[in-house]
Amino acid sequence: MDFDTAVEQVKRDWLGHVRVTHDDVSPSMLRRIAATLDQDPDAFPRGTLLPPHWFSLFCCESAKQSDIGPDGHPNKGVILPPIPLPRRMGAGRRVRIPGALRVGDALVKKAEVAAIEPKKARTGQICVLTMRHTFEVAGQVIAVDEFDAIYREAVPPGTKSPVNAGTPAPTDAAWSERKHLSNPLVFRYSAITWNAHRIHYDADYARDEEGYPNIVQNGGLTMQLLLDAAVKHAPGSRLVGLSARLTRPIYVGDTITLNGHALQDGRMDVWVADSQGMLCGQMELDFA
């Protein structure tokens, strides 16, 4: 079966498929999250209102060990559609946050396969999977998070993974924060989100199998750190939505810069740059 035919079959079988996950927003988990994000772990007792974007740290998938593939992701067809390309990376998000989440809530996530789109890219054949995650508490929608993942072809053994040359990051930030991406930080975040993708902790695998020069930073952590910084620079306002795009890999051990413009008319543009000053991701944030 050729690639296009295989993708069409996957679309017929999986589009609209919904998987439901339940989780408790427990004080013990909040202690681990807060500590990982360098916040006071004792500041989140039961009933505490959480930062709006922290909903994404809960209802993470928990595939059985026997269902984990050689790259650390769950095998195709266990949780996500069996798209016929071997490599998967996060690319972007579109989020609405109409509700609020508190410590102690019982959270439900409904994960829907929203789109599967094959494309031809500079690096070869790709496929974009869009998942729509709807988070609810007591039947009320807390957040809707549309997440894009890009599936790519494998690189031949011993060759480098193609990476775009990139563009210099903007230099007109109203605020900036530096953050070192240490191995323990990435490990702890991956443990919280139950992400076992080997490019985030196994240097030999990242180099030899996927062609990266080093361990790859977790894109979810990049967005988490950028959002945490942005919310601090918008006191008195509440984050209600965002659009995000990751454009260039970052590697563990680097020191990144989190940047943003000043909040104006409920909008804030933010971005992340690596130690070479190259743009690696950007977001448009909406506040109320």
N, C-alpha and C positions, 0 to 999 in steps of 0.2 A: 504494500500500500504506500503511495507516495505521500509527501508531507501534507499537501493541501487536502487530500482526501481524508487523511488521518485526523487533521484538525476539524474538518467538518463533522466527522463522526463524534469527536469529543464534544463539539458544540451541541449536537443533537441529544447526546446522552446527559450533559451536565448543565447547560444553561438553565437558570432558575432553580437549581438544586440548593436546598437550604439545610444547614447543619446548626443545631442549637447546643450551646454550651452554657453551663451554670457556674457561678462562682460566688463566694462570700468575700466581701470587702472587709477582711478581718484586721483587727489591730496588729496581729503578729506579722501579717504580710506588709502592712504599712510601715512597721519598724524596719523591715529589710529594704523596702523601697526608699524610705527617707534616708537611711544610712548610706545607701548606694549613691544617692543624689546629693550627698554631703549636707543633709539637713538633720535637725534634731529628731532622733527616732522616738523620743517621748512626747513629741508635739502633736500626735495624731490619735488621741483616745477615741473611743466609740462615740459616734455622733458628730465628729469633726467634719466640716465641709472641705472637700478636697479641691485642689486646683482643677479647673475644668478639663484639661487635657489628660489628666492621669487615668481616665477611664480605660485607656489602651493598655494599661499594665495588668489588666484583669481578663478573665475568661480566655486565657491562652490555651491553645490546643495541647493535649497531652497524649501523643501517640505512644502505643506500647513499644518497648525496646525492640521486639521482633518485627515491628513495622517500620523501623528506621533504615534508610538506605545508606549506601557507601559515602554519600556526601554529608550525612547527618540530618538531612531533611526526612520527613516521613515519605515512604514509598509512594509513587504516583498512584492515584486512585484511592488512597486510604482516607485522606482529608481533602486534598485538592485534585482537580481534574488531571488525568494522565496526558498532559501535553507532551508531544513527541520531540522534546528538546531537553538536553540534560542539565543545563545550568539555569538557576533562578536567582534574581536579585531584585530588591525593592527599588521602585522608581519614583513614585509620587503618591500624594493623597489629596482628597477633598473632603473636608470635615465640617459638619454642622453640630453645634453643641447646645441644644435647646433646654436641657435639664441640668440638674445638679446631682452629684454623687457624694454620699457621706460614708464614713467608716461605719461598718455594721450592716450596710445594705446588702440585700440578696440581688445580684446582678445577673441578667440573662443577655447573652449575645446570640443573635441570629445572623449567621454568615451565609450570604447568598452569592452564587456565581452569577455575576452581573454581565460580564462580557468576556469573549475570547476572540482576539483579533490577530491573525497572522500578518506579518509585515516583512518587507525587505529593507534591511538597514545597511549602513556602511560596513558594519562588521559581519554581515551575512544574514541568514534567515533568523528572524526573531518571532516571538509571539507574546502579546500583551494580555495578561489575565487581570481582570478587574473584579475584586471581591467587594461586596457591599455589606459592611458589618453594622447592624443596628443593635444598640445597647439599650436595655430597658430595666426599670426598677418598678415593681408593682404595676406592670402594664403601661407605664409612662416612658416615652422615649427620652433617654438621657443624651444620646449622641448617635449620629450616623456617619460612618467613616468609610469612604470609598478608597480602596488601596489598589495601586497598580504594581504588578510584578512583571518583570521582563524575563522571558525564557530565551536562552541563547544556545548556539551550537558549541560543542566542545572545542577546545584548542588542541592541536596536535601535541603529543608529549614533547616537553622540552622547549616549547615556544611560549612567547609572552602573550598574555591576554590583551587584546587591543583596547586602548584607553584613549578617549578624545584628548586632544592637545590642551583643551581648556581655554578659558579666558580669565584675565585678571579680575579679581573681585573689586567691587566699588570701594572707593576710598573716602566717601562722604558720610560715614556713620556718625550718628548723634551719640551713640554709646557702643562700647566694645568690651568684651570679656575674653580672656584667654583660658583655655582648658586643655590640660594634658590628658591624652587618651592612653592611660596605662593598661597593661594586661589585666590587673585585678579589677579595674572599673568595668572593662568590657565583659570579663567573666561574670561579675556579679549581675550586670544587666541581663546577660544571656540566661543566667539562672532564674531571674525573676520572670522573664518572658518565655522560659523553657525552649530556648532556641539553641539547637545543637549543630547548626550549620558549621562545618569544619573550617571554612575560610576565616572564621572569627576567633579561632584558638589554636589551630594546627598549622604551623608555618610550613612544614614539609608538604602537607597536602595543598595549601594555598599556592605554593610555588610550583610543585611538580605536576599537580593534576589540573589546576585551573589557571596557571600562568601568571599569577600575581607576584610582585616582588616581596611581599610581606603579608602578615596577617591583616585581613581587611576589617576596618571599622564597621560596626553594626549600624546600618542606616537608621534604624529605629531609635538608637541611642543618640545619634546626631540630631534627629528631630526633637527628641525629648530635651536635650540640653539647650537647644536653641529656643524652644518654647518656654522652658523654665526661666531663661534669661530675659526673654521678651516680656513675660508676665510681670517680672520684677520692675521693669521699666514702664509699666502702664498702671501705676497705683490708682486705685479707685475705679478701675474699669474691669469688666469681665470678658474674657475670651469667649466668643460665641461661634467662631468659624475660622477656617484656614484653607489655603491651597498651598501645597508643597511639591517641590520637585528636586530630586537629587541628580546632580549632573556629572559628578566626577568622584571616583573612589578616594577614600581617605584610609590611611594605614595606621594600625595600632602602634603607638610610640610617638606619633606626631603630636604637636601642640597646635590646636586649631584656634581660630578667632571667631567668636560669636558676635555678630554686628547687627545694628538696626537703626532705622530712622526714628525720629520722634513720632509719637502717636499724634495723628491729626485727623479730625473728622471721623473718628472711629476706626481708622485704618493704620496699619504699621507694616512696612516692608522690612524683612529681616533676611540675613544671609550668613553663610559660614564659609570661611576661607581656610585653606591649609597653610602650613608654615612657609610655603613658597608664594603665598598671596594669591593663589588661584581659587576661583569660585567653585565650590563643591556642592552647594545646595542653597535654595532660596525659598522663602515663604511670603505669602500675603496674608496678613492676619486681620480679622474683624473683631472689634470690641464693642460692647454696649455699656 
